[in-house]
């Protein structure tokens, strides 16, 4: 697959060329101004990259070589690349070296970069636009094969430039637009500017003056925020070319003069553009002055464009004898480099000159050749000129039918072009109004900025005065805040003291609770043990061993109960045990121990979200006792095969449930028993809701629901 086909497959199909490309050298020249201001900085970059190069390997080395090549091209104005062989050879050397090393390591992005750089060199050095197009297409094709899209926008720009030079205007616009989008996306402001500007030139050359002016307006808005004088000069040159194209040479010259208030003409493109405008405005002395400043001795491009331009200078003055040899030499050089845009323009000028000197045979020869190219490119202004010359030739040859035929074609296309030019002048008028409005807005903004600066200075002075006045006030405020701080500290101490008292009171309450537990439960148990001890002693004296054994069993069971109660009390006051997880583990151990005797299966279910919830000591203690009593009752009386312990969370409540699948009971007949009363008492002590559900033959369910607000999450690490 050829490079052009690769490019076409990845974008849009090439269109036929439309019209003449004028002043391409001027565009290239103005491009160089931006780089000239950065020569010293770029020289430092070159030196630094050369020092780094021996230390780099693989992709980093390839990138460095491509960067060196690109910087060498940036350091030299584009129009002088054609004859500065040392710079070109150095740039090509690094680009080719980068390509070879990238191919060795299969670094696709590096190969793409080298092709893009070579496209730029071929365009500027050799004026080989077709080869530049192929190289740019190859670069884009390779860029699309890699995820690294750096500088892809520049490859699209080079492709657009090459297509522009060959009059493939629609395709050029597409690529400039793509370059603009990518440049804007990557923040490459330089190529944002280049893409907009060249798009405007393409619209200009294709005769779409409305879009050309729109692009210039977009460019102007971009440059309102820029301080780059070279870009501003390029904008003025573009506007000058727009007015030149609609044959408003006077306004074109005004903008051309404004351009040189910003930059000085340094190269042939600048000088020649000004000379042509002076000639078209019939200011021939000024034109002659600029033509004399042009050096064509070492630059073929400058020489061939100069010969065409100076020929037109003589033609406008009616000096046809001097015009003809210059046109002929310029045509020869244009054909050598296959610059068919300049070939077409020079052929038309030759035909006009021969028509003016009544050499109709030569005029006919050149006008037919020019018309063929003009029809191919769609250059309507040249088609118009060719029809006019053919009408004149046939009229002088006294061939009225042919003369009338071309005269009618001339009138039709002339009227069409005139209509376009009138419309373009209306667009230009609107453009001038918008530019003037934007400039006035900028002036207003500058005035506003000046006012803001003045107000800022006044404000600063006022602030200084206020600061001085505020010093005394601040001192008083500091003293006041100091007093307030002392007052707050005193209040804080009181709050801390109150909090300490509350903590001590809570501790005291807990101690009282434990005391009550010890007094009520353990005290009564110890009293029972003492009582049964005396009873066992009396029974022993009466030598009644069965009754003694029974009394000792009661004493043993009471002692075990007392140990368990003490264990529960100690466990409940221990801080590391006050989570739902630890409570359920303790209850599970108790349930399994109790259920093992009657071979009852125990099932425990606790959601992970509740496992680490921390409960106050009093609630924890009462829930523990309530659940243990419920488990104990289920094991003793239910005759169940399954005992379930579960914890649920809903509507800001935590619910503990003990259930079995045993015999159940009639709540109405047992509701006044001590077991249920104890359970209810435990629930009331923690403000919890107790629910007992039981149906004979269907098991029993006891649930305790307490507000989750009484439970606090356990804080970890």
C-alpha positions as CSV (number, residue, x, y, z in Angstrom):
1,X,0.0,0.0,0.0
2,X,1.4,3.4,-1.0
3,X,1.8,6.2,1.6
4,X,-1.0,8.2,-0.2
5,X,-3.3,5.2,-0.1
6,X,-2.6,4.7,3.6
7,X,-3.4,8.3,4.3
8,X,-6.6,8.1,2.2
9,X,-7.7,5.0,4.0
10,X,-7.4,6.7,7.3
11,X,-9.0,10.0,6.4
12,X,-11.0,11.2,3.4
13,X,-10.6,10.8,-0.3
14,X,-8.5,13.4,-2.2
15,X,-10.4,16.0,-4.0
16,X,-9.5,17.7,-7.3
17,X,-7.5,20.9,-6.9
18,X,-9.5,24.1,-7.1
19,X,-7.5,27.2,-7.7
20,X,-4.2,29.1,-7.7
21,X,-1.9,29.1,-4.7
22,X,-0.4,32.5,-4.3
23,X,2.1,33.9,-1.8
24,X,3.0,30.5,-0.3
25,X,6.5,31.8,0.3
26,X,5.2,34.7,2.3
27,X,3.3,32.2,4.6
28,X,6.5,30.2,5.1
29,X,8.5,33.3,5.8
30,X,6.2,34.6,8.4
31,X,6.3,31.2,10.1
32,X,10.0,31.7,10.6
33,X,9.6,34.9,12.6
34,X,8.2,33.0,15.6
35,X,11.3,30.8,15.7
36,X,13.9,33.6,15.3
37,X,13.1,35.1,18.7
38,X,14.0,31.7,20.3
39,X,17.3,31.0,18.6
40,X,19.5,31.3,21.6
41,X,17.2,29.2,23.8
42,X,17.1,26.5,21.1
43,X,20.9,26.6,20.7
44,X,21.1,25.8,24.4
45,X,18.6,23.0,23.9
46,X,20.7,21.5,21.0
47,X,23.8,21.6,23.2
48,X,22.0,20.0,26.1
49,X,20.5,17.3,23.9
50,X,23.9,16.5,22.3
51,X,25.4,16.1,25.8
52,X,22.6,13.7,26.9
53,X,22.6,11.7,23.7
54,X,25.5,9.3,24.5
55,X,23.8,8.5,27.9
56,X,20.5,7.5,26.4
57,X,19.3,4.2,25.0
58,X,16.4,2.7,23.1
59,X,13.3,4.9,22.9
60,X,14.8,7.8,24.9
61,X,17.7,8.0,22.4
62,X,15.3,7.9,19.4
63,X,13.2,10.7,20.9
64,X,16.3,12.7,21.5
65,X,17.5,12.3,17.9
66,X,14.1,13.4,16.5
67,X,14.0,16.3,18.8
68,X,17.5,17.4,17.6
69,X,16.3,17.2,14.0
70,X,13.2,19.2,14.7
71,X,15.1,21.9,16.5
72,X,17.6,22.3,13.7
73,X,14.7,23.0,11.3
74,X,13.2,25.5,13.7
75,X,16.4,27.4,14.0
76,X,16.5,28.3,10.3
77,X,13.8,30.3,8.4
78,X,11.9,28.0,6.1
79,X,12.6,29.9,2.9
80,X,16.4,29.7,3.5
81,X,16.4,25.9,4.1
82,X,16.5,25.5,0.3
83,X,20.1,26.7,0.1
84,X,21.3,26.1,3.7
85,X,22.6,22.5,3.0
86,X,24.5,22.2,6.2
87,X,21.4,22.7,8.3
88,X,19.2,20.5,6.1
89,X,21.8,17.7,6.0
90,X,22.2,17.8,9.8
91,X,18.4,17.7,10.3
92,X,18.1,14.9,7.8
93,X,21.0,13.0,9.4
94,X,19.4,13.0,12.9
95,X,15.9,12.1,11.4
96,X,17.3,9.2,9.4
97,X,19.4,8.0,12.3
98,X,16.3,8.1,14.5
99,X,14.4,6.1,11.9
100,X,17.0,3.4,11.7
101,X,17.4,3.0,15.5
102,X,13.6,3.1,15.9
103,X,13.2,0.3,13.3
104,X,15.7,-1.8,15.2
105,X,13.7,-1.7,18.4
106,X,10.3,-1.6,16.6
107,X,9.6,1.8,18.1
108,X,6.7,2.9,15.8
109,X,6.2,6.3,17.3
110,X,9.9,7.2,16.7
111,X,9.6,6.1,13.1
112,X,6.4,8.2,12.7
113,X,8.2,11.3,14.1
114,X,11.1,10.9,11.7
115,X,8.7,10.7,8.7
116,X,6.9,13.8,9.9
117,X,10.2,15.8,10.2
118,X,11.4,14.6,6.8
119,X,8.1,15.7,5.3
120,X,8.8,19.2,6.5
121,X,12.4,19.2,5.1
122,X,11.3,17.9,1.7
123,X,8.6,20.6,1.5
124,X,10.9,23.5,2.4
125,X,14.2,22.3,1.0
126,X,13.2,20.6,-2.3
127,X,9.7,22.1,-2.9
128,X,8.7,18.4,-3.6
129,X,5.1,18.7,-2.4
130,X,4.0,15.3,-3.6
131,X,6.9,13.6,-1.7
132,X,6.2,15.7,1.4
133,X,2.5,14.5,1.2
134,X,3.6,10.9,1.0
135,X,6.0,11.2,4.0
136,X,3.3,13.0,6.1
137,X,0.8,10.3,5.2
138,X,3.3,7.6,6.2
139,X,3.8,9.4,9.5
140,X,0.1,9.5,10.2
141,X,-0.4,5.9,9.3
142,X,2.3,4.9,11.8
143,X,1.0,7.3,14.5
144,X,-2.3,5.4,14.3
145,X,-0.6,2.1,15.0
146,X,0.7,3.3,18.4
147,X,-0.9,4.6,21.6
148,X,1.6,7.5,21.8
149,X,0.0,10.3,19.7
150,X,2.5,13.0,20.7
151,X,3.1,15.4,17.7
152,X,0.4,13.7,15.6
153,X,-1.1,17.1,15.2
154,X,2.1,18.3,13.5
155,X,2.0,15.5,11.0
156,X,-1.5,16.5,10.1
157,X,-0.3,20.0,9.7
158,X,2.5,19.0,7.4
159,X,0.1,16.9,5.3
160,X,-2.3,19.9,5.1
161,X,0.6,22.1,4.0
162,X,1.7,19.7,1.3
163,X,-1.9,19.3,0.0
164,X,-2.4,23.1,0.1
165,X,0.7,23.6,-2.1
166,X,-0.8,21.2,-4.7
167,X,-4.2,22.9,-4.7
168,X,-6.0,20.0,-3.0
169,X,-7.9,22.6,-1.0
170,X,-10.7,20.5,0.5
171,X,-8.3,17.8,1.7
172,X,-6.0,20.5,3.1
173,X,-8.8,22.0,5.1
174,X,-9.7,18.6,6.6
175,X,-6.2,18.0,7.7
176,X,-5.7,21.6,9.1
177,X,-9.0,21.1,11.0
178,X,-7.7,17.8,12.4
179,X,-4.4,19.4,13.4
180,X,-6.3,22.3,15.1
181,X,-8.5,19.9,17.1
182,X,-5.5,17.8,18.2
183,X,-3.4,20.9,19.0
184,X,-6.1,22.4,21.1
185,X,-6.6,19.1,22.9
186,X,-2.9,18.8,23.7
187,X,-2.4,22.5,24.5
188,X,0.0,23.1,21.5
189,X,-0.8,26.8,21.1
190,X,1.7,27.2,18.3
191,X,0.0,24.7,16.0
192,X,-3.4,26.0,17.0
193,X,-2.3,29.2,15.5
194,X,-0.7,27.7,12.4
195,X,-3.8,25.5,11.7
196,X,-6.2,28.4,11.9
197,X,-4.1,30.6,9.7
198,X,-3.4,28.1,7.0
199,X,-7.1,27.2,6.9
200,X,-7.9,30.8,6.3
201,X,-5.3,30.9,3.4
202,X,-6.9,27.7,1.9
203,X,-10.4,29.2,2.0
204,X,-9.0,32.4,0.5
205,X,-7.4,30.5,-2.4
206,X,-10.5,28.4,-3.0
207,X,-12.6,31.5,-3.3
208,X,-14.6,31.0,-0.1
209,X,-14.1,34.5,1.2
210,X,-16.8,34.3,3.9
211,X,-15.1,31.4,5.6
212,X,-11.7,32.9,5.1
213,X,-12.8,36.1,6.9
214,X,-14.5,34.0,9.6
215,X,-11.1,32.2,10.2
216,X,-9.3,35.5,10.4
217,X,-11.9,36.8,12.9
218,X,-11.3,33.6,15.0
219,X,-7.6,34.2,14.7
220,X,-8.0,37.8,15.8
221,X,-9.9,36.8,18.9
222,X,-7.1,34.3,19.7
223,X,-4.4,37.0,19.3
224,X,-6.2,39.5,21.5
225,X,-4.8,37.6,24.5
226,X,-1.4,37.0,22.9
227,X,1.8,39.1,23.0
228,X,3.5,37.3,20.1
229,X,4.3,40.1,17.5
230,X,5.2,37.6,14.8
231,X,1.8,36.0,15.0
232,X,0.2,39.5,14.8
233,X,2.3,40.2,11.7
234,X,1.1,37.0,10.1
235,X,-2.5,38.0,10.8
236,X,-2.0,41.3,9.1
237,X,-0.4,39.6,6.1
238,X,-3.4,37.2,5.9
239,X,-5.8,40.1,5.9
240,X,-3.8,41.9,3.3
241,X,-4.0,38.8,1.1
242,X,-7.8,38.6,1.6
243,X,-8.2,42.1,0.3
244,X,-5.7,41.4,-2.5
245,X,-7.9,38.4,-3.6
246,X,-11.0,40.6,-3.9
247,X,-9.0,43.1,-5.8
248,X,-9.2,45.8,-3.1
249,X,-5.5,46.6,-3.5
250,X,-5.6,49.8,-1.6
251,X,-6.8,48.2,1.6
252,X,-4.4,45.3,1.1
253,X,-1.5,47.8,1.0
254,X,-2.8,49.5,4.2
255,X,-2.6,46.2,6.1
256,X,0.7,45.3,4.5
257,X,2.1,48.6,5.8
258,X,0.7,47.9,9.3
259,X,2.5,44.6,9.2
260,X,5.9,46.3,8.8
261,X,5.2,48.5,11.8
262,X,5.5,45.3,13.8
263,X,8.3,43.5,12.0
264,X,10.9,44.6,9.5
265,X,11.0,43.0,6.0
266,X,13.9,40.6,6.0
267,X,13.4,38.1,3.3
268,X,12.3,38.0,-0.4
269,X,8.7,37.1,0.3
270,X,8.2,40.2,2.5
271,X,9.8,42.5,0.0
272,X,8.1,41.0,-3.1
273,X,4.7,41.1,-1.5
274,X,5.0,44.8,-0.8
275,X,6.5,45.5,-4.3
276,X,3.5,43.7,-6.0
277,X,1.0,45.7,-3.9
278,X,2.7,49.0,-4.8
279,X,2.7,47.9,-8.5
280,X,-1.0,47.1,-8.4
281,X,-1.7,50.5,-6.8
282,X,0.4,52.1,-9.6
283,X,3.0,53.3,-7.2
284,X,5.8,52.0,-9.4
285,X,8.7,54.0,-7.8
286,X,8.0,52.4,-4.4
287,X,7.6,49.0,-6.0
288,X,11.0,49.5,-7.8
289,X,12.6,50.3,-4.4
290,X,11.5,47.0,-2.9
291,X,12.4,45.0,-6.0
292,X,16.0,46.3,-5.7
293,X,16.2,45.0,-2.2
294,X,15.5,41.4,-3.2
295,X,18.5,39.1,-3.3
296,X,18.0,36.2,-5.7
297,X,21.6,35.1,-6.2
298,X,21.5,32.0,-4.0
299,X,17.8,31.1,-3.8
300,X,16.1,29.4,-6.7
301,X,12.6,29.8,-5.2
302,X,13.3,33.5,-4.7
303,X,14.6,33.8,-8.3
304,X,11.6,32.1,-10.0
305,X,9.0,34.0,-8.0
306,X,10.9,37.3,-8.5
307,X,11.0,36.8,-12.3
308,X,7.3,36.3,-12.4
309,X,6.7,39.3,-10.1
310,X,9.0,41.7,-11.9
311,X,7.5,40.7,-15.2
312,X,4.1,41.7,-13.9
313,X,5.7,45.0,-12.7
314,X,6.7,45.8,-16.3
315,X,3.4,44.5,-17.8
316,X,1.4,46.9,-15.6
317,X,3.5,49.8,-17.0
318,X,3.0,48.6,-20.5
319,X,6.7,47.7,-20.9
320,X,6.0,44.3,-22.6
321,X,9.5,43.8,-24.1
322,X,10.9,43.6,-20.5
323,X,7.9,41.7,-19.2
324,X,8.1,38.8,-21.7
325,X,11.7,37.5,-21.0
326,X,11.1,37.6,-17.2
327,X,7.8,35.6,-17.6
328,X,9.5,33.1,-19.8
329,X,12.4,32.5,-17.5
330,X,10.1,32.3,-14.5
331,X,7.9,29.8,-16.3
332,X,10.9,27.6,-17.0
333,X,11.9,27.5,-13.4
334,X,8.3,26.8,-12.2
335,X,8.1,23.8,-14.5
336,X,11.4,22.5,-13.2
337,X,10.0,22.2,-9.7
338,X,6.5,21.2,-10.9
339,X,4.9,24.2,-9.1
340,X,1.8,24.2,-11.3
341,X,0.1,27.0,-9.4
342,X,2.8,29.4,-10.4
343,X,3.0,27.7,-13.9
344,X,-0.7,28.4,-14.4
345,X,-0.4,32.1,-13.2
346,X,2.6,32.7,-15.4
347,X,1.0,31.1,-18.5
348,X,-2.0,33.5,-18.1
349,X,0.4,36.5,-17.8
350,X,2.3,35.4,-20.9
351,X,-0.9,35.1,-22.9
352,X,-2.0,38.5,-21.8
353,X,1.3,40.0,-22.7
354,X,1.4,38.4,-26.2
355,X,-2.2,39.5,-26.7
356,X,-1.1,43.0,-25.9
357,X,1.7,42.9,-28.4
358,X,-0.7,41.4,-31.0
359,X,1.2,38.1,-31.2
360,X,-2.0,36.1,-31.2
361,X,-0.4,32.8,-32.1
362,X,1.8,32.8,-29.0
363,X,-1.1,34.1,-26.9
364,X,-3.3,31.2,-28.2
365,X,-0.6,28.7,-27.4
366,X,-0.1,29.8,-23.8
367,X,-3.7,30.5,-23.0
368,X,-4.8,27.0,-24.0
369,X,-2.1,25.5,-21.8
370,X,-3.2,27.7,-18.9
371,X,-6.9,27.0,-19.5
372,X,-6.3,23.2,-19.2
373,X,-4.7,23.6,-15.8
374,X,-7.2,26.2,-14.6
375,X,-10.1,23.8,-15.5
376,X,-8.4,21.0,-13.7
377,X,-7.8,23.1,-10.5
378,X,-11.1,24.9,-10.7
379,X,-9.3,28.3,-10.6
380,X,-12.3,30.4,-11.8
381,X,-10.4,33.7,-11.9
382,X,-7.9,32.2,-14.3
383,X,-10.6,30.5,-16.4
384,X,-12.2,34.0,-16.7
385,X,-8.9,35.6,-17.9
386,X,-8.4,32.7,-20.4
387,X,-11.9,33.1,-21.9
388,X,-11.2,36.9,-22.2
389,X,-7.9,36.3,-24.0
390,X,-9.5,33.6,-26.3
391,X,-12.3,36.0,-27.2
392,X,-9.7,38.7,-28.1
393,X,-7.6,36.3,-30.1
394,X,-10.5,34.9,-32.1
395,X,-11.9,38.4,-32.6
396,X,-8.6,39.5,-34.1
397,X,-8.5,36.4,-36.2
398,X,-12.0,37.4,-37.4
399,X,-13.6,34.2,-36.3
400,X,-16.9,35.6,-34.9
401,X,-18.5,32.3,-33.9
402,X,-15.6,31.3,-31.7
403,X,-15.1,34.9,-30.5
404,X,-18.8,35.0,-29.5
405,X,-18.6,31.6,-27.9
406,X,-15.8,32.6,-25.6
407,X,-17.2,36.1,-25.0
408,X,-20.4,34.6,-23.7
409,X,-18.5,32.2,-21.5
410,X,-16.3,35.2,-20.3
411,X,-19.4,37.3,-19.5
412,X,-21.0,34.4,-17.5
413,X,-18.0,33.6,-15.4
414,X,-17.1,37.3,-15.0
415,X,-20.5,38.1,-13.7
416,X,-20.3,35.1,-11.4
417,X,-16.9,36.1,-10.1
418,X,-18.0,39.7,-9.8
419,X,-21.0,38.6,-7.7
420,X,-18.7,36.6,-5.5
421,X,-16.3,39.6,-5.1
422,X,-19.2,41.9,-4.3
423,X,-20.4,39.4,-1.7
424,X,-16.9,39.1,-0.4
425,X,-16.6,42.9,-0.1
426,X,-19.8,42.9,1.9
427,X,-18.3,40.2,4.1
428,X,-15.1,42.3,4.3
429,X,-17.1,45.3,5.3
430,X,-18.8,43.2,8.1
431,X,-15.3,41.9,9.0
432,X,-13.9,45.4,9.4
433,X,-16.9,46.3,11.6
434,X,-16.3,43.3,13.8
435,X,-12.6,43.9,14.0
436,X,-13.2,47.5,14.9
437,X,-15.7,46.4,17.5
438,X,-13.2,43.9,19.0
439,X,-10.4,46.4,19.0
440,X,-12.7,48.9,20.8
441,X,-13.7,46.3,23.3
442,X,-10.0,45.7,23.9
443,X,-9.4,49.4,24.3
444,X,-12.3,49.5,26.7
445,X,-10.9,46.6,28.6
446,X,-7.5,48.3,28.8
447,X,-9.1,51.5,30.1
448,X,-11.0,49.4,32.6
449,X,-7.8,47.7,33.6
450,X,-6.2,51.1,34.1
451,X,-9.1,52.2,36.2
452,X,-8.9,48.9,38.2
453,X,-5.2,49.6,38.7
454,X,-5.9,53.1,40.0
455,X,-8.6,51.8,42.2
456,X,-6.3,49.0,43.4
457,X,-3.7,51.6,44.4
458,X,-6.3,53.7,46.2
459,X,-7.5,50.6,47.9
460,X,-4.0,49.7,49.0
461,X,-3.5,53.1,50.4
462,X,-6.8,53.0,52.2
463,X,-6.0,49.5,53.5
464,X,-2.7,50.9,54.9
465,X,-4.5,53.7,56.6
466,X,-7.1,51.3,57.9
467,X,-4.4,49.0,59.2
468,X,-2.8,51.9,61.1
469,X,-6.2,52.8,62.6
470,X,-7.0,49.2,63.3
471,X,-3.8,48.7,65.3
472,X,-5.3,50.4,68.3
473,X,-8.6,48.6,67.8
474,X,-6.9,45.3,67.4
475,X,-5.0,45.8,70.7
476,X,-8.3,46.4,72.5
477,X,-9.8,43.3,70.7
478,X,-6.8,41.2,71.8
479,X,-7.3,42.3,75.4
480,X,-11.0,41.6,75.2
481,X,-10.4,38.2,73.7
482,X,-7.8,37.5,76.4
483,X,-10.4,38.2,79.0
484,X,-13.0,36.1,77.0
485,X,-10.4,33.3,76.7
486,X,-9.9,33.3,80.5
487,X,-13.6,33.3,81.0
488,X,-14.0,30.4,78.5
489,X,-11.2,28.5,80.2
490,X,-12.9,29.0,83.5
491,X,-16.2,27.7,82.0
492,X,-14.3,24.8,80.5
493,X,-12.8,23.9,83.8
494,X,-16.3,24.0,85.3
495,X,-17.6,21.7,82.6
496,X,-14.7,19.3,83.1
497,X,-15.4,19.3,86.8
498,X,-19.1,18.6,86.1
499,X,-18.2,15.9,83.7
500,X,-15.8,14.4,86.3
501,X,-18.6,14.5,88.9
502,X,-21.0,12.9,86.5
503,X,-18.4,10.2,85.7
504,X,-17.8,9.6,89.4
505,X,-21.6,9.5,90.0
506,X,-22.0,6.9,87.2
507,X,-19.2,4.9,88.8
508,X,-20.9,5.2,92.1
509,X,-24.2,4.1,90.6
510,X,-22.5,1.1,89.0
511,X,-20.9,0.2,92.3
512,X,-24.3,0.5,94.0
513,X,-25.8,-1.8,91.4
514,X,-23.0,-4.3,91.9
515,X,-23.5,-3.9,95.6
516,X,-27.2,-4.6,95.2
517,X,-26.4,-7.6,93.1
518,X,-24.0,-9.0,95.7
519,X,-26.4,-8.2,98.5
520,X,-29.6,-9.6,96.9
521,X,-28.3,-12.5,94.9
522,X,-25.0,-13.6,96.4
523,X,-26.1,-12.6,100.0
524,X,-29.2,-14.6,99.8
525,X,-27.3,-17.5,98.3
526,X,-24.7,-17.4,101.1
527,X,-27.4,-17.3,103.6
528,X,-29.0,-20.4,102.1
529,X,-25.6,-22.1,102.1
530,X,-25.2,-21.3,105.9
531,X,-28.7,-22.5,106.6
532,X,-28.2,-25.8,104.7
533,X,-24.8,-26.2,106.4
534,X,-26.5,-26.1,109.9
535,X,-29.2,-28.4,108.5
536,X,-26.6,-30.9,107.2
537,X,-24.8,-30.7,110.6
538,X,-28.0,-31.6,112.4
539,X,-28.9,-34.3,109.9
540,X,-25.4,-35.8,110.4
541,X,-25.9,-35.9,114.1
542,X,-29.2,-37.8,113.6
543,X,-27.2,-40.1,111.3
544,X,-29.5,-39.6,108.3
545,X,-27.1,-39.8,105.3
546,X,-29.7,-39.4,102.6
547,X,-30.9,-36.1,103.9
548,X,-27.2,-35.0,104.5
549,X,-26.4,-35.7,100.9
550,X,-29.4,-33.8,99.7
551,X,-28.5,-30.8,101.8
552,X,-24.9,-30.9,100.5
553,X,-26.1,-31.0,96.9
554,X,-28.2,-27.9,97.5
555,X,-25.1,-26.2,99.1
556,X,-23.0,-27.3,96.0
557,X,-25.6,-26.0,93.5
558,X,-25.9,-22.7,95.4
559,X,-22.2,-22.3,95.4
560,X,-22.0,-23.0,91.6
561,X,-24.8,-20.5,91.0
562,X,-23.0,-17.9,93.1
563,X,-19.7,-18.5,91.2
564,X,-21.6,-18.0,87.9
565,X,-23.3,-14.8,89.1
566,X,-19.9,-13.4,90.2
567,X,-18.5,-14.4,86.9
568,X,-21.3,-12.6,85.1
569,X,-20.8,-9.5,87.2
570,X,-17.0,-9.4,86.6
571,X,-17.5,-10.1,82.9
572,X,-20.1,-7.3,82.4
573,X,-17.9,-4.6,84.0
574,X,-14.9,-5.6,81.9
575,X,-14.5,-3.0,79.0
576,X,-13.2,-5.5,76.5
577,X,-16.4,-7.6,76.8
578,X,-19.0,-4.9,76.2
579,X,-19.6,-5.6,72.4
580,X,-22.5,-7.5,70.9
581,X,-20.0,-10.0,69.5
582,X,-18.5,-10.9,72.9
583,X,-22.0,-11.0,74.5
584,X,-23.2,-13.4,71.9
585,X,-20.1,-15.6,72.2
586,X,-20.6,-15.8,75.9
587,X,-24.3,-16.7,75.5
588,X,-23.5,-19.2,72.8
589,X,-21.0,-21.0,75.1
590,X,-23.6,-21.0,77.9
591,X,-26.4,-22.3,75.6
592,X,-24.2,-25.1,74.2
593,X,-23.1,-26.1,77.6
594,X,-26.7,-26.2,78.9
595,X,-28.1,-27.9,75.7
596,X,-25.4,-30.6,75.5
597,X,-27.1,-32.6,78.4
598,X,-30.3,-32.9,76.4
599,X,-28.7,-33.1,73.0
600,X,-30.3,-29.9,71.8
601,X,-28.8,-28.2,68.7
602,X,-27.9,-24.5,69.1
603,X,-28.0,-22.0,66.2
604,X,-26.6,-18.5,66.5
605,X,-27.0,-15.7,63.9
606,X,-25.5,-12.2,64.3
607,X,-25.0,-9.7,61.4
608,X,-21.5,-8.5,60.8
609,X,-22.6,-4.9,61.0
610,X,-23.7,-5.4,64.6
611,X,-20.8,-7.6,65.8
612,X,-18.6,-4.7,66.9
613,X,-21.4,-2.5,68.4
614,X,-20.6,-1.5,71.9
615,X,-23.3,-1.5,74.7
616,X,-23.4,0.2,78.0
617,X,-22.5,-2.0,81.0
618,X,-26.0,-1.9,82.6
619,X,-27.7,-2.9,79.3
620,X,-25.1,-5.5,78.6
621,X,-25.5,-7.1,82.0
622,X,-29.3,-7.2,81.9
623,X,-29.4,-8.6,78.4
624,X,-26.9,-11.3,79.4
625,X,-29.0,-12.3,82.4
626,X,-32.3,-12.2,80.5
627,X,-31.0,-14.3,77.7
628,X,-29.4,-16.8,80.0
629,X,-32.6,-17.2,82.0
630,X,-34.5,-17.7,78.7
631,X,-32.0,-20.3,77.5
632,X,-32.1,-22.0,80.9
633,X,-35.9,-22.2,80.8
634,X,-35.9,-23.5,77.2
635,X,-33.4,-26.3,78.0
636,X,-35.2,-27.3,81.2
637,X,-38.8,-27.2,80.2
638,X,-39.3,-27.0,76.4
639,X,-38.2,-30.6,75.3
640,X,-36.9,-28.9,72.1
641,X,-34.5,-30.2,69.6
642,X,-33.4,-26.8,68.3
643,X,-32.5,-23.6,70.2
644,X,-31.9,-20.4,68.3
645,X,-30.1,-17.2,69.4
646,X,-30.2,-14.3,66.9
647,X,-29.7,-10.5,66.8
648,X,-31.5,-8.2,64.4
649,X,-31.3,-4.5,63.5
650,X,-34.2,-2.5,62.2
651,X,-35.6,1.1,62.6
652,X,-32.8,2.2,65.0
653,X,-33.4,-0.8,67.3
654,X,-31.3,-3.8,68.3
655,X,-33.4,-7.0,69.0
656,X,-32.1,-10.1,70.8
657,X,-34.2,-13.2,70.2
658,X,-34.1,-16.6,72.0
659,X,-36.5,-19.2,70.4
660,X,-37.0,-22.9,70.5
661,X,-39.1,-25.5,68.6
662,X,-40.3,-27.2,71.8
663,X,-43.6,-27.9,73.4
664,X,-44.5,-24.3,74.2
665,X,-47.0,-23.2,76.8
666,X,-50.1,-21.2,77.4
667,X,-49.0,-17.7,78.3
668,X,-52.2,-17.0,80.2
669,X,-51.6,-19.7,82.7
670,X,-47.9,-18.9,83.4
671,X,-47.7,-15.2,83.0
672,X,-47.6,-14.6,86.8
673,X,-44.7,-17.0,87.3
674,X,-41.4,-15.9,88.8
675,X,-39.4,-16.6,85.6
676,X,-41.4,-14.3,83.3
677,X,-41.5,-11.7,86.0
678,X,-37.7,-11.7,86.4
679,X,-37.4,-11.4,82.6
680,X,-39.8,-8.5,82.5
681,X,-37.9,-6.8,85.3
682,X,-34.6,-7.1,83.4
683,X,-36.3,-5.5,80.4
684,X,-37.8,-2.7,82.4
685,X,-34.4,-1.8,83.9
686,X,-32.9,-1.0,80.5
687,X,-36.1,0.6,79.0
688,X,-36.4,-2.3,76.6
689,X,-39.5,-3.8,75.0
690,X,-40.0,-7.5,76.0
691,X,-42.1,-9.8,73.8
692,X,-43.0,-13.4,74.8
693,X,-44.7,-15.6,72.2
694,X,-45.6,-19.2,72.8
695,X,-48.3,-21.6,71.6
696,X,-48.6,-25.2,73.0
697,X,-46.9,-27.6,70.6
698,X,-45.3,-24.8,68.5
699,X,-42.4,-23.6,70.6
700,X,-41.5,-20.4,72.4
701,X,-40.0,-17.0,71.2
702,X,-38.7,-14.4,73.6
703,X,-37.4,-11.1,72.2
704,X,-35.9,-8.0,73.8
705,X,-35.8,-4.8,71.7
706,X,-33.8,-1.8,72.9
707,X,-33.1,1.5,71.2
708,X,-29.9,1.5,69.1
709,X,-29.2,5.0,70.4
710,X,-28.2,3.3,73.6
711,X,-25.6,1.3,71.7
712,X,-22.4,3.0,70.5
713,X,-20.0,1.7,67.8
714,X,-16.7,0.4,69.1
715,X,-13.9,2.7,68.1
716,X,-10.8,1.0,66.7
717,X,-7.3,2.0,65.9
